[in-house]
Amino acid sequence: LISARDEQGETPIHYAAHAGRADMVTFLIEKGALVNQQCYGKKRTPLLSCLRNMQGVTTHSNSIEEYFRKENGRLSVDVAMSVIQAFKKSPKLDLSLCDNYGLDAYSSIRKTYGLSKNARSLIQELFKK
């Protein structure tokens, strides 16, 4: 079940990353989740699901809203940072994979934040050894 796919090809780690749940991302990685698994149409990896969600969070109920810390409708930088740190625990993480728009992790951050201080801190964390 750790790597089970839904009709879009998304796995539990895609959903955890999209929701900004670093704790669940860590748990799923420890249980053997595939960190580079791309969903079918959008070809997003779990990390790209998180980074693309920084562009706009939509929730389906108020109870889910508590799990999101938002800045102007986006996952906040600290939430994104914690998810990035969770993914970096996996030695198998491939940052070069692109979605169907040709955006890799670096490009997704730049698209969201431009050249802001937030973008620089996320990019530094992403590529820090």
DSSP file (Angstrom, degrees, kcal/mol; ACC not computed):
  #  RESIDUE AA STRUCTURE BP1 BP2  ACC     N-H-->O    O-->H-N    N-H-->O    O-->H-N    TCO  KAPPA ALPHA  PHI   PSI    X-CA   Y-CA   Z-CA
    1    1 A L    >         0   0    0      0, 0.0     3,-1.2     0, 0.0     0, 0.0   0.000 360.0 360.0 360.0 -21.9    0.0    0.0    0.0
    2    2 A I  T 3   +     0   0    0      1,-0.3    11,-0.5    29,-0.1    32,-0.1   0.862 360.0  28.0 -58.8 -36.8    3.0    2.4    0.5
    3    3 A S  T 3  S+     0   0    0      8,-0.1    -1,-0.3    30,-0.1     2,-0.0   0.147  88.2 138.6-112.9  18.5    3.4    2.7   -3.3
    4    4 A A    <   -     0   0    0     -3,-1.2     2,-0.3     1,-0.1     0, 0.0  -0.362  43.2-141.3 -63.0 143.4   -0.3    2.1   -4.3
    5    5 A R        -     0   0    0      6,-0.1     6,-0.2     7,-0.1     2,-0.1  -0.819   4.8-145.0-110.0 147.4   -1.4    4.5   -7.1
    6    6 A D    >   -     0   0    0      4,-1.9     3,-1.8    -2,-0.3    -1,-0.0  -0.271  50.2 -76.5 -91.9-170.8   -4.8    6.2   -7.5
    7    7 A E  T 3  S+     0   0    0      1,-0.3    -2,-0.0     2,-0.1    -1,-0.0   0.719 135.1  49.2 -64.7 -20.6   -6.4    6.8  -11.0
    8    8 A Q  T 3  S-     0   0    0      2,-0.1    32,-2.4    32,-0.1    33,-0.4   0.460 120.3-108.6 -92.7  -2.7   -4.0    9.8  -11.6
    9    9 A G  S <  S+     0   0    0     -3,-1.8     2,-0.2     1,-0.3    -2,-0.1   0.567  70.8 144.9  87.2   9.3   -1.0    7.7  -10.6
   10   10 A E        -     0   0    0     29,-0.1    -4,-1.9     4,-0.0    -1,-0.3  -0.570  33.3-154.5 -84.3 147.3   -0.4    9.5   -7.3
   11   11 A T    >>  -     0   0    0     -2,-0.2     4,-1.7    -6,-0.2     3,-0.8  -0.608  35.9 -92.6-112.0 171.1    0.8    7.6   -4.3
   12   12 A P  H 3> S+     0   0    0      0, 0.0     4,-2.4     0, 0.0     5,-0.2   0.858 126.0  55.7 -54.1 -35.6    0.4    8.3   -0.5
   13   13 A I  H 3> S+     0   0    0    -11,-0.5     4,-2.4     1,-0.2     5,-0.2   0.834 102.7  56.1 -70.4 -29.1    3.7   10.2   -0.5
   14   14 A H  H <> S+     0   0    0     -3,-0.8     4,-2.7     2,-0.2    -1,-0.2   0.945 110.5  45.0 -60.7 -46.9    2.4   12.5   -3.3
   15   15 A Y  H  X S+     0   0    0     -4,-1.7     4,-1.8     2,-0.2    -2,-0.2   0.896 112.9  49.9 -65.8 -40.7   -0.6   13.3   -1.0
   16   16 A A  H  <>S+     0   0    0     -4,-2.4     5,-2.8     2,-0.2     4,-0.4   0.924 114.2  44.8 -64.1 -43.3    1.5   13.8    2.1
   17   17 A A  H ><5S+     0   0    0     -4,-2.4     3,-1.3     1,-0.2    -2,-0.2   0.916 110.9  53.2 -66.6 -43.1    3.9   16.1    0.2
   18   18 A H  H 3<5S+     0   0    0     -4,-2.7    -1,-0.2     1,-0.3    -2,-0.2   0.850 110.3  48.8 -59.9 -35.1    1.1   18.1   -1.4
   19   19 A A  T 3<5S-     0   0    0     -4,-1.8    -1,-0.3    -5,-0.2    -2,-0.2   0.512 114.9-116.7 -84.1  -5.2   -0.4   18.6    2.0
   20   20 A G  T < 5 +     0   0    0     -3,-1.3     2,-1.3    -4,-0.4    -3,-0.2   0.767  61.4 152.2  77.3  23.6    2.9   19.8    3.5
   21   21 A R     >< +     0   0    0     -5,-2.8     4,-2.3     1,-0.2     3,-0.4  -0.647  14.6 171.1 -94.1  82.1    3.0   16.9    5.9
   22   22 A A  H  > S+     0   0    0     -2,-1.3     4,-2.7     1,-0.2     5,-0.2   0.842  77.3  59.4 -58.8 -35.2    6.8   16.4    6.5
   23   23 A D  H  > S+     0   0    0      1,-0.2     4,-2.0     2,-0.2    -1,-0.2   0.905 109.1  42.7 -62.2 -41.0    6.1   13.9    9.3
   24   24 A M  H  > S+     0   0    0     -3,-0.4     4,-2.9     2,-0.2     5,-0.2   0.862 111.4  54.7 -73.7 -35.8    4.1   11.7    6.9
   25   25 A V  H  X S+     0   0    0     -4,-2.3     4,-2.5     2,-0.2     5,-0.2   0.943 110.4  46.9 -60.1 -46.8    6.7   12.1    4.1
   26   26 A T  H  X S+     0   0    0     -4,-2.7     4,-2.5     2,-0.2    -2,-0.2   0.930 112.7  49.3 -60.0 -46.8    9.4   10.9    6.6
   27   27 A F  H  X S+     0   0    0     -4,-2.0     4,-1.4     1,-0.2    -2,-0.2   0.931 112.6  47.1 -58.3 -47.6    7.3    8.0    7.7
   28   28 A L  H  <>S+     0   0    0     -4,-2.9     5,-2.8     1,-0.2     4,-0.2   0.875 111.0  51.2 -66.3 -37.7    6.5    6.9    4.2
   29   29 A I  H ><5S+     0   0    0     -4,-2.5     3,-1.6     1,-0.2    -1,-0.2   0.925 108.6  52.0 -63.0 -43.4   10.2    7.2    3.1
   30   30 A E  H 3<5S+     0   0    0     -4,-2.5    -1,-0.2     1,-0.3    -2,-0.2   0.804 108.6  52.1 -62.2 -28.4   11.2    5.0    6.1
   31   31 A K  T 3<5S-     0   0    0     -4,-1.4    -1,-0.3    -5,-0.2    -2,-0.2   0.401 129.3 -94.3 -90.1   2.0    8.6    2.5    5.0
   32   32 A G  T < 5 +     0   0    0     -3,-1.6    -3,-0.2    -4,-0.2    -2,-0.1   0.666  60.4 169.7 100.0  17.9   10.0    2.3    1.5
   33   33 A A      < -     0   0    0     -5,-2.8     2,-0.9    -8,-0.1    -1,-0.2  -0.304  42.6-111.5 -61.2 147.2    7.9    4.8   -0.5
   34   34 A L    >   -     0   0    0      1,-0.2     3,-1.0   -32,-0.1    -1,-0.1  -0.726  29.1-168.0 -84.5 107.7    9.3    5.6   -4.0
   35   35 A V  T 3  S+     0   0    0     -2,-0.9    12,-0.5     1,-0.2    -1,-0.2   0.672  83.8  46.5 -74.8 -17.0   10.4    9.2   -3.8
   36   36 A N  T 3  S+     0   0    0      9,-0.1     2,-0.3    10,-0.1    -1,-0.2   0.302  76.5 132.5-107.1   8.9   10.8    9.6   -7.6
   37   37 A Q    <   -     0   0    0     -3,-1.0     2,-0.4     1,-0.1   -26,-0.2  -0.445  45.8-149.6 -64.1 121.9    7.5    8.0   -8.6
   38   38 A Q        -     0   0    0     -2,-0.3     7,-0.2     7,-0.1     6,-0.1  -0.775  11.4-124.3 -96.2 138.3    5.9   10.3  -11.2
   39   39 A C        -     0   0    0      5,-1.9     4,-0.5    -2,-0.4   -30,-0.3  -0.262  31.9-104.4 -72.3 170.4    2.1   10.5  -11.5
   40   40 A Y  S    S+     0   0    0    -32,-2.4   -31,-0.1     2,-0.1   -32,-0.1   0.989 100.7  18.8 -67.3 -73.4    0.6    9.8  -14.9
   41   41 A G  S    S+     0   0    0    -33,-0.4    -1,-0.1     1,-0.2   -32,-0.1   0.935 132.8  34.9 -70.5 -50.4   -0.6   13.0  -16.6
   42   42 A K  S    S-     0   0    0    -34,-0.2    58,-2.5     2,-0.1    59,-0.3   0.638  90.8-143.3 -82.9 -14.4    1.3   15.8  -14.8
   43   43 A K        +     0   0    0     -4,-0.5     2,-0.3    56,-0.2    -3,-0.1   0.772  41.0 160.9  57.7  29.8    4.4   13.6  -14.3
   44   44 A R        -     0   0    0     55,-0.1    -5,-1.9    -6,-0.1    -1,-0.2  -0.637  33.5-143.0 -84.7 136.5    5.0   15.2  -10.9
   45   45 A T     >  -     0   0    0     -2,-0.3     4,-1.9    -7,-0.2    -7,-0.1  -0.431  36.7 -99.0 -79.7 168.5    7.2   13.5   -8.3
   46   46 A P  H  > S+     0   0    0      0, 0.0     4,-1.6     0, 0.0     5,-0.1   0.908 126.1  50.8 -57.1 -41.7    6.1   13.8   -4.7
   47   47 A L  H  > S+     0   0    0    -12,-0.5     4,-2.5     1,-0.2     5,-0.2   0.920 108.9  51.1 -63.1 -42.2    8.5   16.6   -4.1
   48   48 A L  H  > S+     0   0    0      1,-0.2     4,-2.8     2,-0.2     5,-0.2   0.841 103.6  59.8 -63.5 -31.7    7.2   18.5   -7.1
   49   49 A S  H  X S+     0   0    0     -4,-1.9     4,-1.3     2,-0.2    -1,-0.2   0.915 109.2  43.5 -61.0 -42.0    3.7   18.0   -5.8
   50   50 A C  H  X S+     0   0    0     -4,-1.6     4,-0.7     2,-0.2    -2,-0.2   0.950 115.1  47.5 -66.0 -49.6    4.7   20.0   -2.7
   51   51 A L  H >< S+     0   0    0     -4,-2.5     3,-0.6     1,-0.2    -2,-0.2   0.869 112.4  48.7 -64.5 -37.3    6.6   22.6   -4.5
   52   52 A R  H >< S+     0   0    0     -4,-2.8     3,-1.4     1,-0.2    -1,-0.2   0.806 104.8  60.8 -71.1 -28.1    3.8   23.2   -7.0
   53   53 A N  H >< S+     0   0    0     -4,-1.3     3,-1.4     1,-0.3    22,-0.7   0.649  84.1  76.8 -75.0 -13.2    1.3   23.4   -4.2
   54   54 A M  T << S+     0   0    0     -4,-0.7    -1,-0.3    -3,-0.6     3,-0.2   0.711  86.9  65.4 -63.6 -16.6    3.2   26.4   -2.8
   55   55 A Q  T <  S-     0   0    0     -3,-1.4    -1,-0.3     1,-0.3    -2,-0.2   0.647 123.1 -14.9 -82.4 -14.7    1.4   28.2   -5.7
   56   56 A G    <   -     0   0    0     -3,-1.4     2,-0.5    -4,-0.2    -1,-0.3  -0.551  57.1-148.2 172.0 122.0   -2.0   27.7   -4.1
   57   57 A V        -     0   0    0     16,-3.9     2,-0.4    -3,-0.2   -38,-0.0  -0.839  14.3-174.4 -99.7 129.5   -3.6   25.6   -1.5
   58   58 A T        -     0   0    0     -2,-0.5     2,-0.3     2,-0.0    -2,-0.0  -0.985   6.1-165.7-119.7 136.8   -7.2   24.4   -1.8
   59   59 A T        -     0   0    0     -2,-0.4     3,-0.1     1,-0.1    -2,-0.0  -0.880  19.3-151.1-121.0 154.5   -8.9   22.6    1.0
   60   60 A H  S    S+     0   0    0     -2,-0.3     2,-0.3     1,-0.2    -1,-0.1   0.548  80.1  15.2-101.2 -10.5  -12.1   20.6    1.0
   61   61 A S  S >> S-     0   0    0      1,-0.1     4,-1.2     0, 0.0     3,-0.5  -0.987  73.6-113.4-157.4 158.6  -13.1   21.2    4.6
   62   62 A N  H 3> S+     0   0    0     -2,-0.3     4,-0.7     1,-0.2    -1,-0.1   0.812 112.7  62.5 -64.4 -29.7  -12.2   23.4    7.6
   63   63 A S  H >4 S+     0   0    0      1,-0.2     3,-0.7     2,-0.2     4,-0.3   0.867 102.6  49.7 -66.7 -34.2  -10.7   20.5    9.5
   64   64 A I  H X4 S+     0   0    0     -3,-0.5     3,-2.1     1,-0.2     4,-0.5   0.830  96.1  73.3 -69.0 -31.4   -8.1   20.0    6.8
   65   65 A E  H >< S+     0   0    0     -4,-1.2     3,-1.3     1,-0.3    -1,-0.2   0.793  84.6  66.3 -54.7 -30.6   -7.2   23.7    7.0
   66   66 A E  T << S+     0   0    0     -3,-0.7    -1,-0.3    -4,-0.7    -2,-0.2   0.780  94.6  58.2 -64.1 -25.7   -5.5   23.1   10.3
   67   67 A Y  T <  S+     0   0    0     -3,-2.1     2,-0.5    -4,-0.3    -1,-0.3   0.631  97.5  73.8 -79.8 -12.0   -2.9   21.0    8.7
   68   68 A F    <   -     0   0    0     -3,-1.3     2,-0.6    -4,-0.5   -48,-0.1  -0.883  60.1-164.5-106.1 127.3   -1.9   23.9    6.4
   69   69 A R        -     0   0    0     -2,-0.5     7,-2.2     7,-0.1     2,-0.3  -0.959  29.5-164.9-101.6 123.0    0.0   26.9    7.5
   70   70 A K  E     -A   75   0A   0     -2,-0.6     2,-0.4     5,-0.2     5,-0.2  -0.803  30.0-165.9-119.2 151.6   -0.5   29.3    4.7
   71   71 A E  E >  S-A   74   0A   0      3,-2.0     3,-1.6    -2,-0.3    -2,-0.0  -0.954  88.7 -24.4-127.7 110.1    1.0   32.6    3.4
   72   72 A N  T 3  S-     0   0    0     -2,-0.4     3,-0.1     1,-0.3    -1,-0.0   0.872 127.8 -48.6  54.4  41.4   -1.3   34.2    0.8
   73   73 A G  T 3  S+     0   0    0      1,-0.3   -16,-3.9   -17,-0.1     2,-0.3   0.470 118.7 106.6  82.6   1.5   -2.9   30.9   -0.1
   74   74 A R  E <  S-A   71   0A   0     -3,-1.6    -3,-2.0   -18,-0.3    -1,-0.3  -0.741  84.4 -93.0-108.9 158.3    0.3   29.1   -0.5
   75   75 A L  E     -A   70   0A   0    -22,-0.7    -5,-0.2    -2,-0.3   -55,-0.1  -0.539  58.4-109.1 -60.5 134.2    2.1   26.5    1.6
   76   76 A S     >  -     0   0    0     -7,-2.2     4,-2.5    -2,-0.2     3,-0.2  -0.220  20.1-111.3 -68.9 161.0    4.3   28.6    3.8
   77   77 A V  H  > S+     0   0    0      1,-0.2     4,-2.8     2,-0.2     5,-0.2   0.876 117.4  54.1 -60.6 -39.4    8.1   28.6    3.3
   78   78 A D  H  > S+     0   0    0      2,-0.2     4,-1.9     1,-0.2    -1,-0.2   0.865 109.4  48.1 -67.5 -33.2    8.7   26.9    6.6
   79   79 A V  H  > S+     0   0    0     -3,-0.2     4,-2.0     2,-0.2    -2,-0.2   0.940 113.5  46.8 -68.4 -47.2    6.3   24.0    5.7
   80   80 A A  H  X S+     0   0    0     -4,-2.5     4,-2.6     1,-0.2    -2,-0.2   0.904 111.2  53.3 -59.7 -40.9    7.9   23.7    2.2
   81   81 A M  H  X S+     0   0    0     -4,-2.8     4,-2.5     1,-0.2    -1,-0.2   0.908 107.7  49.9 -60.9 -43.0   11.3   23.7    3.9
   82   82 A S  H  X S+     0   0    0     -4,-1.9     4,-1.8     2,-0.2    -1,-0.2   0.867 111.3  48.8 -66.7 -34.9   10.3   20.9    6.3
   83   83 A V  H  X S+     0   0    0     -4,-2.0     4,-2.4     2,-0.2    -2,-0.2   0.915 110.3  51.2 -69.7 -42.4    9.1   18.8    3.4
   84   84 A I  H  X S+     0   0    0     -4,-2.6     4,-2.2     1,-0.2    -2,-0.2   0.933 110.1  50.0 -57.3 -45.9   12.3   19.4    1.4
   85   85 A Q  H  < S+     0   0    0     -4,-2.5     4,-0.4     1,-0.2    -1,-0.2   0.874 109.1  52.1 -62.6 -37.3   14.3   18.3    4.5
   86   86 A A  H >< S+     0   0    0     -4,-1.8     3,-1.1     1,-0.2    -1,-0.2   0.924 110.7  47.3 -64.2 -43.9   12.2   15.2    4.8
   87   87 A F  H >< S+     0   0    0     -4,-2.4     3,-2.1     1,-0.3     6,-0.3   0.852 101.6  64.6 -66.8 -33.6   12.8   14.3    1.2
   88   88 A K  T 3< S+     0   0    0     -4,-2.2    -1,-0.3     1,-0.3    -2,-0.2   0.646  85.8  73.8 -67.4 -11.9   16.5   14.9    1.5
   89   89 A K  T <  S+     0   0    0     -3,-1.1    -1,-0.3    -4,-0.4    -2,-0.2   0.680  82.5  83.1 -71.1 -16.9   16.7   12.0    3.9
   90   90 A S    X   -     0   0    0     -3,-2.1     3,-1.3    -4,-0.2   -60,-0.0  -0.790  67.0-158.4 -91.7 121.1   16.3    9.7    1.0
   91   91 A P  T 3  S+     0   0    0      0, 0.0    -1,-0.1     0, 0.0    -3,-0.1   0.652  91.4  63.3 -69.2 -12.5   19.6    9.0   -0.9
   92   92 A K  T 3  S+     0   0    0      2,-0.1     2,-0.1    -3,-0.0    -4,-0.1   0.505  70.7 128.0 -89.2  -4.8   17.5    8.0   -3.9
   93   93 A L    <   -     0   0    0     -3,-1.3     2,-0.6    -6,-0.3   -57,-0.1  -0.320  44.0-159.4 -59.8 126.2   16.0   11.5   -4.4
   94   94 A D    >   -     0   0    0      1,-0.1     3,-0.9    -2,-0.1    -1,-0.1  -0.916  11.6-176.7-110.8 105.7   16.4   12.7   -8.0
   95   95 A L  T 3  S+     0   0    0     -2,-0.6    10,-1.0     1,-0.2    11,-0.4   0.545  75.6  69.9 -78.9  -7.2   16.1   16.5   -8.2
   96   96 A S  T 3   +     0   0    0      8,-0.1    -1,-0.2     9,-0.1     2,-0.1   0.592  69.0 112.8 -88.4  -9.9   16.5   16.5  -12.0
   97   97 A L    <   -     0   0    0     -3,-0.9     8,-0.3     1,-0.1     2,-0.3  -0.388  54.3-152.8 -65.9 138.8   13.1   14.9  -12.8
   98   98 A C        -     0   0    0      6,-0.1     6,-0.2    -2,-0.1     2,-0.1  -0.804   6.8-130.0-113.9 152.9   10.7   17.3  -14.6
   99   99 A D    >   -     0   0    0      4,-1.7     3,-2.0    -2,-0.3   -56,-0.2  -0.182  49.7 -79.8 -84.3-172.9    7.0   17.5  -14.7
  100  100 A N  T 3  S+     0   0    0    -58,-2.5   -57,-0.1     1,-0.3   -58,-0.1   0.627 132.1  56.8 -69.1 -11.4    5.0   17.7  -17.9
  101  101 A Y  T 3  S-     0   0    0    -59,-0.3    -1,-0.3     2,-0.2     3,-0.1   0.404 119.5-109.2 -94.2   0.4    5.7   21.5  -18.1
  102  102 A G  S <  S+     0   0    0     -3,-2.0     2,-0.6     1,-0.3    -2,-0.1   0.663  71.8 142.8  81.3  16.9    9.5   20.8  -18.0
  103  103 A L        -     0   0    0      4,-0.1    -4,-1.7     3,-0.0    -1,-0.3  -0.808  29.3-170.5 -97.0 124.1    9.9   22.1  -14.4
  104  104 A D     >  -     0   0    0     -2,-0.6     4,-2.3    -6,-0.2     5,-0.2  -0.311  48.2 -82.0 -92.9-172.5   12.3   20.4  -12.1
  105  105 A A  H  > S+     0   0    0    -10,-1.0     4,-1.9    -8,-0.3     5,-0.2   0.921 130.8  48.6 -60.7 -45.8   12.5   21.2   -8.3
  106  106 A Y  H  > S+     0   0    0    -11,-0.4     4,-2.3     1,-0.2    -1,-0.2   0.936 113.1  47.5 -58.9 -48.2   14.7   24.3   -8.9
  107  107 A S  H  > S+     0   0    0      1,-0.2     4,-2.5     2,-0.2    -1,-0.2   0.843 108.1  55.7 -65.0 -34.7   12.4   25.7  -11.6
  108  108 A S  H  X S+     0   0    0     -4,-2.3     4,-1.6     2,-0.2    -1,-0.2   0.903 109.3  46.4 -65.3 -40.8    9.2   25.1   -9.5
  109  109 A I  H  X S+     0   0    0     -4,-1.9     4,-3.0     2,-0.2     5,-0.4   0.934 113.2  49.1 -65.4 -45.5   10.7   27.2   -6.7
  110  110 A R  H  X S+     0   0    0     -4,-2.3     4,-2.3     1,-0.2    -2,-0.2   0.883 109.2  52.8 -62.1 -38.7   11.7   29.9   -9.1
  111  111 A K  H  < S+     0   0    0     -4,-2.5    -1,-0.2     2,-0.2    -2,-0.2   0.877 116.1  40.4 -63.6 -37.3    8.3   30.0  -10.7
  112  112 A T  H  < S+     0   0    0     -4,-1.6    -2,-0.2    -5,-0.2    -1,-0.2   0.924 133.3  16.9 -77.3 -46.8    6.6   30.4   -7.3
  113  113 A Y  H >< S-     0   0    0     -4,-3.0     3,-1.7     1,-0.3     6,-0.3   0.465  82.3-155.4-112.5  -3.6    9.0   32.8   -5.6
  114  114 A G  T 3< S-     0   0    0     -4,-2.3    -1,-0.3    -5,-0.4    -2,-0.1  -0.423  70.0 -30.4  62.8-133.6   11.1   34.4   -8.4
  115  115 A L  T 3  S+     0   0    0     -2,-0.1    -1,-0.2     4,-0.1    -5,-0.1   0.021  99.1 138.2-106.3  25.7   14.4   35.7   -7.0
  116  116 A S  S <> S-     0   0    0     -3,-1.7     4,-2.1    -6,-0.1     5,-0.1  -0.104  71.1-105.1 -67.8 167.7   13.0   36.5   -3.5
  117  117 A K  H  > S+     0   0    0      1,-0.2     4,-2.3     2,-0.2     5,-0.2   0.881 122.7  56.1 -58.6 -39.6   14.8   35.7   -0.2
  118  118 A N  H  > S+     0   0    0      1,-0.2     4,-2.3     2,-0.2    -1,-0.2   0.913 106.1  49.8 -60.7 -43.0   12.4   32.8    0.3
  119  119 A A  H  > S+     0   0    0     -6,-0.3     4,-2.7     1,-0.2     5,-0.2   0.930 110.1  50.4 -62.4 -45.1   13.3   31.3   -3.1
  120  120 A R  H  X S+     0   0    0     -4,-2.1     4,-2.5     1,-0.2    -1,-0.2   0.905 110.9  48.5 -61.1 -41.6   17.0   31.6   -2.3
  121  121 A S  H  X S+     0   0    0     -4,-2.3     4,-2.0     2,-0.2    -1,-0.2   0.900 113.5  46.6 -68.3 -39.0   16.6   29.9    1.1
  122  122 A L  H  X S+     0   0    0     -4,-2.3     4,-2.4     2,-0.2    -2,-0.2   0.914 114.0  47.8 -66.9 -42.1   14.5   27.0   -0.3
  123  123 A I  H  X S+     0   0    0     -4,-2.7     4,-2.0     2,-0.2    -2,-0.2   0.909 111.0  51.1 -66.2 -41.7   17.0   26.5   -3.2
  124  124 A Q  H  X S+     0   0    0     -4,-2.5     4,-0.8    -5,-0.2    -1,-0.2   0.917 112.5  46.5 -60.2 -42.9   20.0   26.5   -0.8
  125  125 A E  H  < S+     0   0    0     -4,-2.0     3,-0.5     1,-0.2    -2,-0.2   0.896 109.9  54.7 -65.2 -40.3   18.3   23.9    1.4
  126  126 A L  H  < S+     0   0    0     -4,-2.4    -1,-0.2     1,-0.2    -2,-0.2   0.884 118.3  32.4 -61.0 -40.8   17.4   21.8   -1.6
  127  127 A F  H  < S+     0   0    0     -4,-2.0    -1,-0.2    -5,-0.1    -2,-0.2   0.376  87.9 120.9-103.9   4.1   20.9   21.6   -2.9
  128  128 A K     <        0   0    0     -4,-0.8    -3,-0.0    -3,-0.5    -4,-0.0  -0.471 360.0 360.0 -67.9 137.4   22.8   21.7    0.4
  129  129 A K              0   0    0     -2,-0.2    -1,-0.1     0, 0.0    -4,-0.1   0.458 360.0 360.0 -78.9 360.0   24.9   18.6    0.9
